[in-house]
Each structure stands twice: as C-alpha cells, then as structure tokens.
C-alpha cells in the first residue's frame, strides 16, 4: 500500500501468549512501522493516543484469565504515547467519510497490553500505534474497514517519507 509492504499477524486474545506472539512477530518481521487494530463496540474508528502500564479489565481473556490491576512492566512508564500521525489520520479519514475520534484510554484489556508492549521498546519517533475498529459486519462491512486501513497505511507512508 503506497510505498509500504504490509504484513499482518493475528494475536491470540490470551494474556499468556499475546505479548510473546507480538515480540516474536516484531523480531521476525522487523517492521519500520506498526499499526495495531482491535475491535471495540461502537460505530466509529478510535485512534488510541496513550498506552497505560496496567491491565485493568474485569473481563476474562479467552483462557478465562482476569488481570485487573496487573502491571504490564514494573518499573515502567505509567503512559506511553502513540507514534501515529494523529492529526494527519484524523484529517484524511474524515475527508474520506470515515467516522473517527481519538481516545486516551485503550481500555485495560489485551488491546492496551499489546499497545504498551510495542511502544515500550521502540523509540518515541517510531510510527507505531493502535486503532480500535467497529465490529466487522455488525456495524461496518469488511470493505469499509479495509478502506479505512488502506487509508491509514497511506497516511503513515506519507508521514514517514524523507
């Protein structure tokens, strides 16, 4: 897409495996940029601007594990910012007719966990971040989500060109 080669990975919704699967994928692919997608209720895209250092979800993962109040890394920064070009994404996606907002709370579930894990070892200038998308087919058809993702990748490509 644009000038970028895109590779996708699916992580399990399990605290015991998601972070390790992410680290393995990062070592294998060695990406220049990382765009995470997670599903959240609602009808809009949400660019997550902060990853928090604690898991705070009362809901169990797919293995029945609850990690409310569990630190992701101690000691570690309480918050890590997104590396995504937020304003450019908001502008382009809005122009494209997509409903979008920002959020400073990625939730305390696995979405926040992988967001924190990927931002933690990367330099702040690295384009890496997390976007919540509406449930597939429940609110947006697959083609609409694919169009939004294509637009996001194009914006990231443009923002990182020399």
Backbone as CSV, one residue per row, in Angstrom:
resi,resn,N_x,N_y,N_z,CA_x,CA_y,CA_z,C_x,C_y,C_z
1,UNK,0.869,-1.162,0.000,0.000,0.000,0.000,0.909,1.216,0.000
2,UNK,0.693,2.106,-0.951,1.605,3.236,-1.074,2.991,2.679,-1.322
3,UNK,3.967,3.130,-0.587,5.327,2.620,-0.715,5.678,1.588,0.335
4,UNK,4.689,1.108,1.071,4.962,0.174,2.164,4.509,-1.243,1.837
5,UNK,5.315,-2.185,2.257,4.911,-3.594,2.173,4.242,-3.927,3.501
6,UNK,3.028,-4.443,3.421,2.236,-4.699,4.617,2.247,-6.187,4.935
7,UNK,2.504,-6.480,6.182,2.426,-7.852,6.682,1.499,-7.846,7.879
8,UNK,0.656,-8.831,7.967,-0.322,-8.892,9.059,-0.068,-10.103,9.940
9,UNK,-0.377,-9.939,11.203,-0.314,-11.027,12.171,-1.547,-10.937,13.051
10,UNK,-2.058,-12.081,13.437,-3.180,-12.136,14.374,-2.650,-12.645,15.707
11,UNK,-2.978,-11.920,16.753,-2.552,-12.321,18.087,-3.736,-12.967,18.810
12,UNK,-3.435,-13.944,19.620,-4.482,-14.591,20.402,-4.965,-13.656,21.501
13,UNK,-6.220,-13.793,21.872,-6.791,-12.998,22.949,-6.545,-13.764,24.250
14,UNK,-5.266,-13.821,24.605,-4.834,-14.546,25.804,-3.617,-13.826,26.372
15,UNK,-3.725,-13.390,27.618,-2.612,-12.684,28.252,-1.332,-13.520,28.218
16,UNK,-1.469,-14.827,28.378,-0.286,-15.681,28.464,0.469,-15.790,27.151
17,UNK,-0.159,-15.439,26.031,0.503,-15.622,24.745,0.616,-14.363,23.876
18,UNK,-0.271,-13.412,24.026,-0.306,-12.274,23.103,0.999,-11.480,23.083
19,UNK,1.537,-11.145,24.242,2.765,-10.331,24.277,3.931,-11.092,23.649
20,UNK,4.049,-12.377,23.930,5.138,-13.164,23.343,4.956,-13.314,21.830
21,UNK,3.724,-13.519,21.381,3.466,-13.590,19.940,3.843,-12.282,19.269
22,UNK,3.548,-11.172,19.918,3.913,-9.862,19.387,5.425,-9.715,19.297
23,UNK,6.119,-10.030,20.366,7.585,-9.906,20.349,8.201,-10.782,19.255
24,UNK,7.692,-11.990,19.117,8.193,-12.899,18.079,7.960,-12.310,16.685
25,UNK,6.766,-11.773,16.453,6.445,-11.174,15.154,7.337,-9.965,14.874
26,UNK,7.581,-9.126,15.890,8.446,-7.967,15.694,9.872,-8.394,15.352
27,UNK,10.372,-9.435,16.004,11.714,-9.937,15.705,11.784,-10.574,14.331
28,UNK,10.727,-11.253,13.937,10.698,-11.916,12.630,10.578,-10.917,11.488
29,UNK,9.659,-9.993,11.604,9.357,-9.060,10.520,10.278,-7.840,10.535
30,UNK,10.683,-7.388,11.721,11.491,-6.189,11.890,10.872,-4.995,11.156
31,UNK,9.656,-4.632,11.556,8.933,-3.580,10.826,9.482,-2.188,11.090
32,UNK,9.300,-1.337,10.100,9.621,0.075,10.273,8.478,0.790,10.990
33,UNK,7.261,0.284,10.795,6.063,0.883,11.374,5.137,-0.234,11.829
34,UNK,4.322,0.068,12.843,3.386,-0.926,13.356,2.029,-0.259,13.558
35,UNK,1.005,-0.825,12.954,-0.369,-0.367,13.129,-1.169,-1.530,13.686
36,UNK,-1.609,-1.389,14.925,-2.432,-2.419,15.550,-3.889,-2.077,15.368
37,UNK,-4.685,-3.107,15.158,-6.127,-2.947,15.101,-6.745,-3.862,16.138
38,UNK,-7.737,-3.359,16.810,-8.505,-4.152,17.751,-9.964,-3.805,17.580
39,UNK,-10.819,-4.705,17.941,-12.253,-4.497,17.790,-12.821,-3.950,19.092
40,UNK,-13.661,-2.920,18.976,-14.338,-2.341,20.139,-15.776,-2.036,19.758
41,UNK,-16.678,-2.143,20.713,-18.080,-1.805,20.422,-18.195,-0.376,19.918
42,UNK,-19.187,-0.131,19.123,-19.423,1.212,18.615,-19.457,1.223,17.104
43,UNK,-19.524,2.431,16.562,-19.671,2.584,15.113,-18.610,3.473,14.500
44,UNK,-17.553,3.802,15.273,-16.510,4.685,14.749,-15.128,4.079,14.957
45,UNK,-14.160,4.614,14.213,-12.753,4.296,14.442,-12.289,5.140,15.617
46,UNK,-11.400,4.591,16.437,-10.837,5.334,17.563,-9.330,5.198,17.547
47,UNK,-8.626,6.303,17.338,-7.175,6.308,17.450,-6.837,6.417,18.930
48,UNK,-6.137,5.421,19.445,-5.751,5.424,20.850,-4.452,6.213,20.990
49,UNK,-4.443,7.202,21.872,-3.284,8.082,21.983,-2.336,7.717,23.121
50,UNK,-2.808,6.907,24.088,-1.960,6.527,25.222,-2.101,5.045,25.548
51,UNK,-0.972,4.424,25.820,-0.968,3.060,26.361,-0.650,3.185,27.842
52,UNK,-1.375,2.478,28.663,-1.183,2.539,30.119,-0.417,1.310,30.595
53,UNK,0.287,1.455,31.694,1.156,0.388,32.176,0.434,-0.737,32.914
54,UNK,-0.858,-0.624,33.132,-1.581,-1.661,33.875,-2.723,-2.259,33.058
55,UNK,-2.901,-3.556,33.229,-4.104,-4.219,32.733,-5.200,-3.888,33.734
56,UNK,-6.331,-3.436,33.254,-7.410,-3.011,34.153,-8.767,-3.560,33.740
57,UNK,-8.810,-4.695,33.093,-10.085,-5.235,32.619,-10.647,-6.250,33.601
58,UNK,-11.928,-6.153,33.811,-12.610,-7.141,34.649,-13.027,-8.355,33.821
59,UNK,-13.016,-8.206,32.505,-13.422,-9.302,31.617,-12.283,-10.300,31.451
60,UNK,-12.602,-11.581,31.407,-11.562,-12.591,31.205,-11.132,-12.669,29.746
61,UNK,-9.881,-13.097,29.527,-9.424,-13.360,28.161,-10.015,-14.694,27.709
62,UNK,-9.585,-15.190,26.553,-10.153,-16.433,26.019,-9.767,-17.672,26.818
63,UNK,-8.860,-17.510,27.774,-8.487,-18.626,28.651,-9.107,-18.475,30.040
64,UNK,-9.942,-17.431,30.207,-10.593,-17.215,31.485,-9.779,-16.419,32.484
65,UNK,-8.647,-15.852,32.061,-7.762,-15.107,32.954,-8.219,-13.650,33.048
66,UNK,-8.289,-13.137,34.275,-8.603,-11.730,34.527,-7.349,-11.094,35.112
67,UNK,-6.951,-9.933,34.578,-5.732,-9.270,35.060,-6.007,-7.827,35.448
68,UNK,-7.018,-7.612,36.234,-7.339,-6.265,36.679,-6.320,-5.798,37.715
69,UNK,-5.683,-4.649,37.424,-4.699,-4.092,38.341,-3.312,-4.687,38.206
70,UNK,-3.092,-5.494,37.189,-1.803,-6.151,36.995,-0.868,-5.259,36.179
71,UNK,0.339,-4.999,36.671,1.274,-4.190,35.887,1.768,-4.953,34.661
72,UNK,1.924,-4.242,33.562,2.470,-4.839,32.341,3.978,-4.951,32.470
73,UNK,4.608,-3.892,33.005,6.047,-3.917,33.247,6.346,-3.013,34.430
74,UNK,7.062,-3.567,35.394,7.489,-2.765,36.537,8.997,-2.823,36.646
75,UNK,9.709,-1.778,36.871,9.152,-0.442,36.742,8.997,-0.108,35.264
76,UNK,8.122,0.758,34.969,7.900,1.186,33.596,7.143,2.491,33.578
77,UNK,7.204,3.195,32.461,6.448,4.447,32.369,4.962,4.185,32.581
78,UNK,4.297,5.090,33.270,2.857,4.933,33.508,2.075,4.993,32.205
79,UNK,2.544,5.829,31.270,1.877,6.006,29.981,2.925,6.058,28.881
80,UNK,2.553,5.548,27.720,3.392,5.674,26.539,2.522,6.238,25.416
81,UNK,3.009,7.271,24.708,2.193,7.900,23.667,2.206,7.107,22.371
82,UNK,1.177,7.314,21.598,1.147,6.728,20.269,2.262,7.336,19.428
83,UNK,2.687,6.599,18.438,3.643,7.129,17.473,2.968,7.421,16.150
84,UNK,1.647,7.289,16.112,0.910,7.527,14.870,0.781,9.023,14.579
85,UNK,0.723,9.394,13.303,0.494,10.800,12.938,-0.998,11.121,13.105
86,UNK,-1.397,11.418,14.323,-2.814,11.509,14.682,-3.558,12.549,13.856
87,UNK,-3.043,13.775,13.777,-3.766,14.824,13.040,-3.936,14.451,11.573
88,UNK,-2.892,13.942,10.951,-2.985,13.557,9.538,-4.004,12.430,9.353
89,UNK,-4.027,11.483,10.277,-5.012,10.397,10.192,-6.433,10.936,10.347
90,UNK,-6.635,11.789,11.348,-7.964,12.371,11.549,-8.427,13.130,10.307
91,UNK,-7.546,13.954,9.764,-7.901,14.751,8.585,-8.261,13.877,7.400
92,UNK,-7.386,12.936,7.057,-7.594,12.119,5.860,-8.796,11.192,5.989
93,UNK,-8.945,10.581,7.149,-10.075,9.667,7.333,-11.398,10.426,7.348
94,UNK,-11.418,11.602,7.944,-12.633,12.426,7.929,-12.969,12.829,6.500
95,UNK,-11.945,13.264,5.747,-12.158,13.617,4.332,-12.709,12.432,3.545
96,UNK,-12.297,11.224,3.921,-12.747,10.022,3.236,-14.120,9.535,3.675
97,UNK,-14.751,10.273,4.579,-16.093,9.915,5.007,-16.149,8.904,6.139
98,UNK,-15.021,8.672,6.804,-14.994,7.736,7.921,-15.259,8.491,9.222
99,UNK,-16.036,7.873,10.082,-16.276,8.444,11.401,-15.103,8.041,12.282
100,UNK,-14.467,9.045,12.915,-13.246,8.773,13.672,-13.125,9.727,14.844
101,UNK,-12.498,9.257,15.903,-12.218,10.101,17.063,-10.897,9.646,17.670
102,UNK,-10.468,10.356,18.688,-9.292,9.932,19.453,-9.746,9.534,20.850
103,UNK,-8.911,8.759,21.499,-9.190,8.318,22.862,-7.866,8.219,23.599
104,UNK,-7.864,8.600,24.874,-6.643,8.449,25.667,-6.744,7.240,26.601
105,UNK,-7.654,6.328,26.270,-7.825,5.122,27.081,-8.112,3.934,26.174
106,UNK,-7.081,3.141,25.925,-7.228,1.968,25.056,-7.932,0.826,25.771
107,UNK,-8.398,1.090,26.985,-9.036,0.047,27.781,-7.961,-0.721,28.533
108,UNK,-8.353,-1.567,29.417,-7.372,-2.298,30.202,-7.226,-3.732,29.767
109,UNK,-7.723,-4.037,28.591,-7.742,-5.405,28.096,-6.508,-5.655,27.221
110,UNK,-6.535,-6.655,26.403,-5.360,-7.007,25.611,-4.983,-5.948,24.578
111,UNK,-5.928,-5.123,24.163,-5.592,-4.040,23.235,-4.560,-3.119,23.869
112,UNK,-4.805,-2.714,25.095,-3.844,-1.861,25.799,-2.534,-2.602,26.031
113,UNK,-2.614,-3.875,26.374,-1.407,-4.673,26.616,-0.487,-4.656,25.401
114,UNK,-0.993,-4.998,24.225,-0.115,-5.048,23.046,0.332,-3.647,22.633
115,UNK,-0.515,-2.650,22.825,-0.138,-1.265,22.545,1.049,-0.875,23.428
116,UNK,0.984,-1.173,24.711,2.077,-0.848,25.633,3.339,-1.636,25.286
117,UNK,3.179,-2.919,25.034,4.334,-3.775,24.742,5.059,-3.308,23.488
118,UNK,4.334,-2.894,22.458,5.017,-2.452,21.236,5.621,-1.064,21.400
119,UNK,4.994,-0.190,22.167,5.543,1.154,22.342,6.724,1.166,23.303
120,UNK,6.747,0.248,24.244,7.772,0.258,25.286,9.197,0.181,24.739
121,UNK,9.532,-0.758,23.855,10.925,-0.835,23.430,11.272,0.070,22.253
122,UNK,10.282,0.697,21.640,10.533,1.464,20.429,10.811,2.928,20.735
123,UNK,11.666,3.553,19.947,11.880,4.985,20.118,10.562,5.735,19.906
124,UNK,10.392,6.835,20.610,9.148,7.591,20.525,8.858,8.062,19.106
125,UNK,9.883,8.251,18.287,9.675,8.729,16.917,9.154,7.635,15.981
126,UNK,9.197,6.385,16.416,8.729,5.279,15.589,7.225,5.370,15.390
127,UNK,6.798,5.166,14.159,5.373,5.171,13.876,4.807,3.826,14.295
128,UNK,4.188,3.815,15.463,3.549,2.612,15.978,2.404,3.043,16.868
129,UNK,1.263,2.427,16.670,0.120,2.797,17.487,-1.037,1.851,17.291
130,UNK,-2.139,2.202,17.906,-3.286,1.317,17.999,-4.556,2.060,17.605
131,UNK,-5.384,1.381,16.809,-6.674,1.933,16.405,-7.749,0.881,16.665
132,UNK,-8.805,1.294,17.343,-9.955,0.413,17.521,-10.887,0.586,16.323
133,UNK,-11.363,-0.528,15.806,-12.307,-0.523,14.692,-13.640,-1.097,15.170
134,UNK,-14.726,-0.713,14.504,-16.026,-1.284,14.867,-16.071,-2.776,14.537
135,UNK,-16.979,-3.491,15.172,-17.109,-4.924,14.870,-17.430,-5.160,13.394
136,UNK,-16.749,-6.100,12.809,-16.953,-6.458,11.408,-18.377,-6.937,11.206
137,UNK,-18.986,-6.438,10.177,-20.340,-6.781,9.754,-21.432,-6.287,10.691
138,UNK,-21.152,-6.154,11.983,-22.189,-5.678,12.906,-22.526,-4.218,12.625
139,UNK,-21.504,-3.428,12.308,-21.734,-2.011,12.029,-21.101,-1.563,10.712
140,UNK,-19.958,-2.118,10.379,-19.281,-1.759,9.137,-19.043,-3.014,8.317
141,UNK,-19.268,-2.960,7.010,-18.897,-4.117,6.180,-17.376,-4.215,6.053
142,UNK,-16.916,-5.386,5.721,-15.478,-5.651,5.587,-14.787,-4.640,4.662
143,UNK,-15.418,-4.312,3.555,-14.821,-3.402,2.570,-14.578,-2.021,3.166
144,UNK,-15.462,-1.581,4.046,-15.298,-0.259,4.661,-14.111,-0.267,5.625
145,UNK,-13.996,-1.315,6.410,-12.851,-1.416,7.322,-11.556,-1.512,6.524
146,UNK,-11.557,-2.310,5.456,-10.361,-2.416,4.609,-9.994,-1.063,4.009
147,UNK,-10.994,-0.282,3.590,-10.732,1.054,3.044,-10.114,1.975,4.082
148,UNK,-10.596,1.896,5.314,-10.040,2.717,6.388,-8.596,2.313,6.678
149,UNK,-8.332,1.020,6.715,-6.967,0.542,6.979,-6.039,0.970,5.846
150,UNK,-6.480,0.834,4.613,-5.669,1.269,3.466,-5.336,2.758,3.602
151,UNK,-6.308,3.563,3.957,-6.085,5.000,4.129,-5.066,5.257,5.244
152,UNK,-5.199,4.539,6.365,-4.256,4.723,7.469,-2.830,4.384,7.039
153,UNK,-2.656,3.291,6.310,-1.318,2.902,5.855,-0.767,3.946,4.890
154,UNK,-1.600,4.464,4.001,-1.143,5.512,3.078,-0.683,6.757,3.842
155,UNK,-1.423,7.141,4.881,-1.048,8.309,5.684,0.274,8.046,6.402
156,UNK,0.447,6.878,6.956,1.705,6.536,7.628,2.851,6.577,6.626
157,UNK,2.639,6.054,5.435,3.667,6.087,4.396,4.050,7.531,4.069
158,UNK,3.069,8.364,3.850,3.343,9.777,3.519,4.043,10.505,4.661
159,UNK,3.654,10.210,5.884,4.231,10.885,7.051,5.670,10.486,7.323
160,UNK,6.097,9.359,6.769,7.449,8.872,7.072,8.402,8.967,5.902
161,UNK,7.936,9.516,4.806,8.845,9.683,3.662,9.832,10.802,3.937
162,UNK,11.071,10.626,3.484,12.078,11.684,3.697,11.768,12.934,2.891
